[in-house]
Amino acid sequence: MKNVLTRVLGPIVATIMVAMPAQAQDFPTKPVTLIVPYGAGGPTDIAARLLADGLGEALGQSVIVENKAGGSTVIGADYVAKSKPDGYTILMSAATTFIANPHLNKNLSYQVDDFEPVAMVSKVPLVLVASNKVPATTVGDFIEWAKENEGSANYGTSGAGSSAHLMMAMFLQQVDTKMTHIPYQGSAAASVDLIAGNIDTMIDGIASAHTMTKAGTAHALGLFSNERWSEMPELKTFEEQGFPEATAYSWFAIVAPEGTPADVLDKLHAGVNAALEKAEMQKKFIEGGQTVFITSRDEAQTFIDEEYKRWGDVISTSNITLE
């Protein structure tokens, strides 16, 4: 019986064993869809569309950007988590997907472990910007002003649980100061109110902060980064101003559904890094207020894990909620 089964099943098993690696080896044989969990035009969407052409060129297939906005990245992330793990549907993950949602949403429809890291994409330096009615020109001045106006001083962000919200909560905790948080549906709306003087301060991306500062409609106080930004060389970092623990970034990464074959992940990873390594691509990211962030897959996993823990601790100690 054993010899009969061997004769019958042997060729079938051999065919399967040959076909499985061949399928991954041929990847991709059709376009790849890159899901953006925000609407068109924002930093996540801009980064995805910058990357898509370069990644498509590296893979030899089109990369189609599709926006699935809503729920603070939950709708798009959930869609990818439940997609077939074959590498053809991947997510342009924002930091919020992994550093805020899992800690703040008790009924989250996805888990961090539902994804495999493909590659980091970029970091987004964030800036503390003040309304022109706030008489502060440095971070030290701002802290002094905030303490004097505790109870009435406020700051706006792009939303509850956003990277900007977590960074400001972290900083206020470090300097033992309280301010009222005013969440908006995106940073653009917060910027309008900042310029109008309806809010005192906000944390914004470097590109938007540069625009406001250059126009004189608001003024930048400090950069949440460990190095200055080439487009705003005069703006000192928080570290330079005596607050090294305030160094932080928002960031973007490419992830795939859990269970995606390792060699498919490796192929996607190599394609992302090949695109990001090009000087022209790096220039475009800088012009858009971001810096490319090239890592190995293991380094990407370690970074995401560390960010998950770091900001989970901030959320816990600052009693941040979505309410």
N, C-alpha and C positions, 0 to 999 in steps of 0.2 A: 504494500500500500504506500509506503514511504517513497519508494522509487517512482511509483505512478504519479503521486502528488508532485514530486520534484520535477518530473518530466512535464506535467501539465502546468504547474504554477510557476516554474522557474522562468520561462520566457516572459510571463506576465509581470512578475516581480522585477525582472531585469529591465523591462520596458518602462515601468513606473520609476525605477531608480534613475534611469537615464533621462527620462522626461522631466523629472522634478528640477534638477539643477539647470537643465537646458532652458526651462521656462524663465528662471531668474536671470540666467545668463543673457537671454534675449531682451530683457526688460530695458526700455519700454518699447512696446510695439504699437502703441496708440498714445494720444495726448494725455498728459497728466493734468489733473485739476488741483489748483492751489486755492484753498478756501481762506478767505479773509473774514474774520468774525466782526468786522466793522463795516460801515458804509463807505462808499467811494470818496476819495479825496483826502482822507486823514493820513496820519503818519504810517499806520499799519498798511494801508492800501498802497501808499506811495512806495514803501519798501518792497512790497510784494510785486508790484508792477516793474520796478527797477530790476528785481531779481529774475522775474519770469523769463525775459528774453535771453539773459545769459545762461540760465539753467536749461532752457529749451535747446539752446545751441550746444551745450555740453552733452545733453542727453540724446540729441538727434531727433527730438520730438517737440511738438508745441506744448507749452505750459499755459493753461487757461486759468486766468484769475477770476474767481467767482465770489461775490460778496454775499455773506449770510450774516447780517447784522442783528443785534438784539441780545438782551439779557446780560450785558457786560461780558461779551464774548461767548456766553453759554450756548447760544443757538448754533453758532458755527462749530464750536468745539465738540458739542454733542453729536452733530452731524458726522464729523470726521471720526470720532470715537466709535461710532456704530457702522462705519463704512467697511467694505471688504478690505482686509489687510493685505493688499497686493501692490501697494506703492502708487496706485493711480489716483488716489485721493489723499491729499496731505494738507496740513494746516499751517498757516502763518500765525503762530501763536504769539499773542502779546503777553507781557509779564503778568498782567491781571489774570490770565487763564490759570496760571499755576501758583502765584504768590498771594492772591487775594480770594478768589472764588472758593477754593477748597476750605479756607478757614472761616469764611463769612456766610456761606450758603449751606445750611444744614441739609437741604433737599437737593443738592447738586446732582444733575443727571449724568455726570461723568466723574471719574476719579483720575488722579494724577497717573496712576498705574495703567490707565487705559491707552497710554501713548508711549511710543518709542521715539527717543530723540534722533533727529536726522542731523541737524547742524544748527549752531547759532548763526544769526544773520547780522544783527547790528545792535549797537547801544545808542540810546538817545539821551544826551546830556540835558539835564533839566536846570532851570534857572529860577531863583526867587526874584520876582518882579514886584515892584511897589507902585501904587498909584502916586501921581504927582502931588497929592495932598499929604502924603506921608513924608515927614521931614527926616528921612534917613538915607544915607548914601553908602553905608557899609553894613555888613551883617551885625557888627557890634552895636551900631546906632539903632538898627532895627530891633534888636533884642531889648535895648533900653526903652525904646518907644513902646514896644509891645507890653512890657512889664508895667509901664506907667498907665497904659490904657487897657489893662486886663479887665475883661468883662464886656468891653465894647469893640476891641480890635477883632478883625475877622480876616479870613482868607478863602479864596475860591479855588476849586479844582474842577477837573473834567468829569468828576463823578465820585460818589461814595465807593471806597475800595480801590480807586484808581492808584496808579503808581505815585501820582502827585499827592494824593491824600495820605498815602502811607509814608512818603518821605517827609511831609510837613509834620505829621504826627510824631515821627521818629525824632525830628529836629527839636520840636517843642518839648518833647520828653527829655531830651539831652540837656536843654537849657532851663528846664523847670519853669516853663511859661505856658499859659493857656490862651487860646484864641478860638473864636467860633468858626466852625467849618461850614462853608456854603457850597454845596455840590451843584454842578451844572450838568446839562446834557451835552458834554463836549467842551473843550478848552476855548473854542471860538466864542461861545456865548459868555464865558467868564471874562475873556479879554475885552469884550465890548463893555461890560460893567466895570472892569478895572479902569479902562480909559475914561469912562464917564464919572469915575469917582464913587461908584455905588458899593464897591468893595475895596478893602485896603491893599491886599496883596494877593498874589497867586503864584503857583509854581507852573511854569510853562516850558514847552520845548524851546531849544536854543534858537531855532529859526524864527519862530513867532516872537520870542523875546527880543531878538535882534531887530526885527521889523519895528516893534513898538519903541525900542530905545532909540533907534536911528531917526524915527519920526518925532521923537520928543514927547510922545503921548503917555509914556510911563518910563520908569528907570529900573535897571537891573541892579541887584545888590550882591549877588553871589552865585557861583556855579557849583552845583552838586557834582563835582568831578574831581579827579586827582590831577588833572592837567588843564591848562587854559584851552579855549577854543580858538582856532586859527582865524575865524571870521569876526571874533570879538576879543582880540588880544589884550585889550585893556581891562577886561572883566576878571577879577580875581576869583579863585576858587574858595570854597568854604575852608578847605584845608589851609590855604595861604592866610586866611583871616583868623586862624586859630581854632578851627572846628574840624579836625581830621576825621572824627567819627561820623560826620555828616555826608561822607562820600557815598554816592549811590547813583544808579542809572535806571531808566526804563530800558526795556530790551525786547527784541523779537527773535524768535527761533522757529525753525521748521520741525514739525513733528509728524509722525505717521501713526496709524492705528496699531495698538498692541498686537503682536503676532505677525507683523510684516516680516518676511524673510530677511535674514541678516545681510545676504548679498545684495538684495534690492535696496536695503537701507544704505549699504556701503556705496552703491552706485549713485543714489540720490545725494549722499553726503559729498562724494567726490565732485558731483556736478555743481552743487551749491558753492563749494570752496573754489572750484575753477572759475566760476563767475565772479566771486568776490575778490579773487586775487588780481583781477585786471585793474590797472591803474585808472582807466576811464570809468569803471564801475565805482571805484572808491571815491573818485571825484564827484560823481553824481550823488552818492550818499552824503558826502560832506555838504554839498550844496543844499541838500534836503534836510540838514540839521541832524545827521546821524553819522556814526562811524562804523565801518564794517567790523565784525567780530568773528574771526576765523578760529575754529577749534576742531579737535578730534571729536568723534561721537562720545567717547568716554568723558572727555572734558566738558562737553555740553551737558551730559547727565549729571556730573558732579556740580556744575554751576547751578543748574535748575534745582537740584536737591538742597544746595546751600541757601539759595534765595528763598525757597519754600520755608526752610527753618528760620532764617533771619527775619523775614517779614511776618511769619506766624507769631514769633515772639513779640514783635512790635504791635501787632493787632491785639494780642492777649494783654500786654501790659498797658496799652493805651485805651483798652475797652472800646475798640472800634466795632461798630455794627453797621448794617445796611439800613437800619431804620432811621 
